[in-house]
């Protein structure tokens, strides 16, 4: 998870999942709650109605009401990832946090009723050059935290406190103090 409090508004209160030393995906900037056919086609990388339409229909049936799509970052907008906690579905990138493509998670959720709301579809990513992310952390521009999978996987809709603030609470210290100041400035959140 990354926090940025130096890198302007674009990255302020950013919560991101580190995939490797050069790639992160934001997991807290929702684009859509609910998934209809055009969005399903896009997530499945199907350009138009075709023989793949049954796959799109399955996707809408499973994720239509409960699916959430997030902006993962400005780079590689054609990359779609499903972030979830389903053991063995995809690649484990952190303890209990798995990343797969949309089709793989569809098969899992179809076979396991009630799981569709626990998937974050992430479009795009943020990329850094060699050692850039590490250097940003060392300079204090970002803070690297290990948080429970349940926090990373939490859907960001109707949260009583934004995800960034929840992560700051877990971190404690200076990050907790910065969070308290920001909450006072906002005025729309009562604790």
C-alpha positions as CSV (number, residue, x, y, z in Angstrom):
1,X,0.0,0.0,0.0
2,X,1.3,3.4,-0.8
3,X,0.5,6.9,0.5
4,X,1.6,10.0,-1.2
5,X,1.4,13.3,0.5
6,X,4.0,15.1,-1.6
7,X,3.1,14.3,-5.2
8,X,0.3,16.7,-5.7
9,X,-3.4,16.1,-5.6
10,X,-3.3,13.3,-8.2
11,X,-1.7,11.0,-5.7
12,X,-2.9,12.5,-2.5
13,X,-4.5,9.8,-0.2
14,X,-3.5,7.2,-2.7
15,X,-3.9,3.6,-1.6
16,X,-2.2,1.2,-4.0
17,X,-1.2,-2.4,-4.2
18,X,2.4,-3.1,-5.1
19,X,2.6,-5.8,-7.8
20,X,6.3,-5.6,-8.4
21,X,9.2,-3.1,-7.9
22,X,7.9,-1.0,-10.8
23,X,4.1,-1.5,-10.9
24,X,1.3,-0.6,-8.6
25,X,-2.5,-0.4,-9.0
26,X,-4.7,1.9,-7.1
27,X,-7.4,0.0,-5.1
28,X,-9.6,2.9,-3.9
29,X,-10.7,5.0,-6.8
30,X,-14.0,3.6,-8.0
31,X,-15.1,4.1,-11.6
32,X,-18.3,2.1,-11.5
33,X,-20.5,0.2,-9.0
34,X,-22.4,-2.4,-11.1
35,X,-21.4,-3.8,-14.5
36,X,-23.5,-3.7,-17.7
37,X,-22.8,-5.2,-21.1
38,X,-20.6,-2.5,-22.6
39,X,-18.4,-2.4,-19.5
40,X,-18.3,-6.2,-19.2
41,X,-17.1,-6.4,-22.8
42,X,-14.4,-3.9,-22.0
43,X,-13.3,-5.8,-18.9
44,X,-13.2,-9.0,-20.8
45,X,-11.4,-7.2,-23.7
46,X,-14.1,-8.1,-26.2
47,X,-14.4,-5.2,-28.7
48,X,-17.9,-5.9,-30.1
49,X,-20.8,-8.3,-29.9
50,X,-19.6,-11.6,-31.3
51,X,-19.5,-15.3,-30.6
52,X,-18.1,-14.2,-27.2
53,X,-21.5,-12.7,-26.2
54,X,-22.4,-15.7,-24.0
55,X,-19.3,-15.0,-22.0
56,X,-20.3,-11.3,-21.7
57,X,-23.8,-12.4,-20.6
58,X,-22.4,-14.8,-17.9
59,X,-20.2,-11.9,-16.7
60,X,-23.1,-9.5,-16.4
61,X,-25.2,-12.2,-14.6
62,X,-22.5,-12.8,-12.0
63,X,-21.1,-9.2,-11.6
64,X,-23.9,-7.0,-12.8
65,X,-25.2,-5.9,-9.5
66,X,-22.2,-6.5,-7.2
67,X,-19.2,-5.7,-9.5
68,X,-17.0,-2.8,-8.8
69,X,-14.5,-1.3,-11.2
70,X,-11.6,0.9,-10.1
71,X,-9.1,3.2,-11.8
72,X,-5.7,1.4,-11.2
73,X,-3.6,4.2,-12.7
74,X,-3.0,6.2,-15.8
75,X,-0.6,3.8,-17.6
76,X,-1.6,0.8,-19.6
77,X,-5.4,1.4,-19.6
78,X,-5.9,-1.7,-21.7
79,X,-4.7,-3.9,-18.7
80,X,-7.6,-5.2,-16.6
81,X,-6.9,-7.1,-13.4
82,X,-9.2,-8.8,-10.9
83,X,-8.0,-8.3,-7.3
84,X,-9.5,-10.7,-4.8
85,X,-8.9,-13.1,-2.0
86,X,-9.7,-16.4,-3.8
87,X,-6.9,-18.8,-3.0
88,X,-5.3,-20.3,-6.1
89,X,-7.2,-18.1,-8.6
90,X,-4.4,-16.2,-10.3
91,X,-1.1,-15.1,-8.7
92,X,-0.7,-14.3,-5.1
93,X,0.9,-10.8,-4.8
94,X,0.5,-10.4,-1.0
95,X,-0.6,-12.6,1.9
96,X,-4.2,-13.5,0.9
97,X,-4.3,-11.1,-2.1
98,X,-4.6,-12.7,-5.5
99,X,-4.6,-11.1,-9.0
100,X,-6.1,-12.8,-12.0
101,X,-7.8,-11.8,-15.3
102,X,-11.5,-11.2,-15.4
103,X,-12.3,-14.6,-17.1
104,X,-10.6,-16.6,-14.3
105,X,-12.5,-14.9,-11.5
106,X,-15.7,-15.3,-13.5
107,X,-15.4,-19.0,-13.4
108,X,-14.7,-19.0,-9.7
109,X,-17.6,-16.7,-8.8
110,X,-20.0,-18.6,-10.9
111,X,-19.2,-21.8,-9.0
112,X,-19.2,-20.0,-5.6
113,X,-22.4,-18.1,-4.9
114,X,-22.1,-14.8,-3.0
115,X,-18.4,-14.1,-3.9
116,X,-18.9,-11.6,-6.7
117,X,-19.0,-8.6,-4.4
118,X,-15.5,-9.5,-3.1
119,X,-13.7,-8.7,-6.4
120,X,-12.1,-5.4,-7.4
121,X,-11.7,-5.0,-11.2
122,X,-8.8,-2.6,-11.7
123,X,-8.3,-0.9,-15.0
124,X,-4.8,0.5,-15.7
125,X,-1.8,0.8,-13.5
126,X,1.0,3.2,-12.3
127,X,4.5,2.3,-13.5
128,X,7.8,3.5,-12.3
129,X,11.3,3.1,-13.7
130,X,14.0,1.0,-12.0
131,X,14.3,1.9,-8.3
132,X,12.1,5.0,-8.6
133,X,9.4,3.6,-6.4
134,X,12.0,2.4,-3.8
135,X,13.6,5.9,-3.9
136,X,10.2,7.6,-3.4
137,X,9.6,5.5,-0.3
138,X,13.1,6.3,1.0
139,X,12.5,10.0,0.5
140,X,9.1,9.8,2.3
141,X,7.0,10.7,-0.7
142,X,5.3,7.3,-0.3
143,X,4.9,5.1,2.7
144,X,5.0,1.4,2.2
145,X,2.7,-0.5,4.6
146,X,1.8,-4.1,5.1
147,X,-1.9,-4.2,5.8
148,X,-4.4,-7.1,6.2
149,X,-5.9,-8.5,2.9
150,X,-9.3,-7.5,4.2
151,X,-8.4,-3.8,4.1
152,X,-7.0,-4.0,0.6
153,X,-9.9,-6.0,-0.7
154,X,-12.6,-3.8,1.0
155,X,-15.0,-2.3,-1.5
156,X,-14.8,1.5,-1.4
157,X,-18.5,2.4,-1.4
158,X,-20.2,3.9,1.5
159,X,-17.2,3.5,3.8
160,X,-17.7,5.4,7.1
161,X,-14.0,6.5,6.8
162,X,-12.1,6.6,3.5
163,X,-9.7,3.7,3.0
164,X,-6.6,5.9,3.1
165,X,-7.5,7.1,6.7
166,X,-8.1,3.5,7.8
167,X,-4.6,2.6,6.6
168,X,-3.1,5.6,8.4
169,X,-4.8,4.4,11.6
170,X,-3.2,1.0,11.2
171,X,0.2,2.6,10.5
172,X,0.0,4.9,13.5
173,X,2.7,7.6,14.2
174,X,3.0,10.5,11.8
175,X,0.6,9.0,9.3
176,X,-2.1,8.8,11.9
177,X,-1.5,12.5,12.8
178,X,-1.6,13.5,9.1
179,X,-4.9,11.6,8.8
180,X,-6.4,13.4,11.8
181,X,-5.5,16.8,10.3
182,X,-7.0,15.9,7.0
183,X,-10.2,14.6,8.6
184,X,-10.7,17.9,10.4
185,X,-10.1,19.8,7.1
186,X,-12.8,17.8,5.4
187,X,-15.6,18.3,7.8
188,X,-17.8,15.7,6.1
189,X,-16.7,12.8,8.2
190,X,-17.5,12.4,11.9
191,X,-15.8,9.8,14.0
